[in-house]
Amino acid sequence: MKKLFSIMLGRYFALAFLLFFSGKSFAENDNYTRAADTFKAIEKLYGVEDVPLFRETYPFDNHLKVSYLSNQEQAEQQKLYSYLWPFSGSLSAVTALLEVKPKSDFRKVLTKTVRPGLEMYLDTQRTPTAYASYINTAPVSDRFYDDNIWIGLDFTDLYLLTGKKEYLSQANMVWRFIESGTDDKLGYGIYWCEQKKNGKNTCSNAPGSVYASKLFLATGDSSYLQAGIRLYEWTKENLQDPADGLYFDNKSLNGEIGRAKFAYNSGQMMQSAALLYRITGEKKYLQEAQRLAAACYNRFFSHDSQSGRKYKVLNRGDVWFTAIMFRGFVELYGIDHNSLYIDAFRENLDFAWTEMREKDCLFNDDWSGKTKNDSKWLLTQFAMVEMYARLAAIDKENNR
């Protein structure tokens, strides 16, 4: 195990060393520029004067009632700022941008805007400490395990990229909260919401497995790897549809399955399988990741005969779900270098830049380009930043 850890950690820190200290300059990249320009547009249109927070929508709707909270009373309350989930997209976006250019001005965005804003959601009154769904100066709000996992993942990635222990400390803090959301009901698994423990969702367990595996890469602590494998196996056993290999949304404590299938759930299991293959070398994980990639491509893309485009078009839906699915394809591409799926994303994102983007530089959510949104959600925009940045990282790696 120690030998395995030293090999994996060496690879990650060798990359970080090269990025920071080689002095090698990388040519400007269209996808990086697209990502950076979109982030700047978000700051301008969603930013709030005097506080490092964002509005939930543009144009701002002070009567907005969100649909993604488990607490209906909280969902109906008017909110001046975005909830944690959309705000957390800023951390993912900046992390992806820094992967391409670690010395860019986005270091300052991270330290001056994103992290101070994130701390405004930190709840230190309840234990374990974790991020609440709304800012800590407002009345107490629910805490979601999946919201915290996305944040913990980003801090782990920042640590793997920079080696700064402050990021690992944040990732470990979040992990303690995630562990508190597990028990033996249904045999194991992470709940969705701390205050509504009535079922366990793929959206907390699949990325929970990715998170644990990355923490193993960051620390060499085998308990993280064991947790990553256990979460992966639990999710596969309880929530995978054997017919197509894709994943259902949730399982209630009475055993009932919520049968909706969302792109990010299967995408995270794809990424988990790819990571476990990287760590263990066991081919069953690679085979499963490749199976999931094909299944996601068949389910979440379609041929758009009206446009005459020869590539498969992403289905309309939550753009952030698509961005999280993309993480799985990127992880797998780093192993098998099958460009089919990356090329499909590239075609869709090229089209999006000219046909889904408005004059204000914000994006609609219809990949066919046929419909427009009167109101544009913050998280959709951060998801676009992340996807362009991840393409830029691939381009940079391919051009070495």
DAZI-V780553 format. One record per run of one state. SS is the DSSP state (@ for helix, = for strand, . for the rest). FROM is the first residue (numbers start at 1). TO is the last residue. If there is no record, write none. Layout:
((SS	FROM	TO) (SS	FROM	TO))
This chain:
((.	1	1) (@	2	21) (.	22	29) (@	30	46) (=	47	48) (.	49	50) (=	51	54) (.	55	56) (=	57	58) (.	59	71) (@	72	76) (.	77	83) (@	84	100) (.	101	105) (@	106	119) (.	120	121) (=	122	123) (.	124	129) (=	130	131) (.	132	143) (=	144	144) (@	145	162) (.	163	164) (@	165	180) (.	181	181) (=	182	182) (.	183	184) (@	185	187) (.	188	189) (=	190	193) (.	194	195) (=	196	201) (@	202	219) (.	220	221) (@	222	239) (=	240	240) (.	241	246) (=	247	247) (.	248	249) (=	250	252) (.	253	256) (=	257	258) (.	259	262) (@	263	280) (.	281	282) (@	283	300) (=	301	303) (.	304	311) (=	312	314) (.	315	318) (@	319	336) (.	337	339) (@	340	355) (.	356	356) (=	357	357) (.	358	362) (=	363	363) (.	364	375) (=	376	377) (@	378	398) (.	399	400))
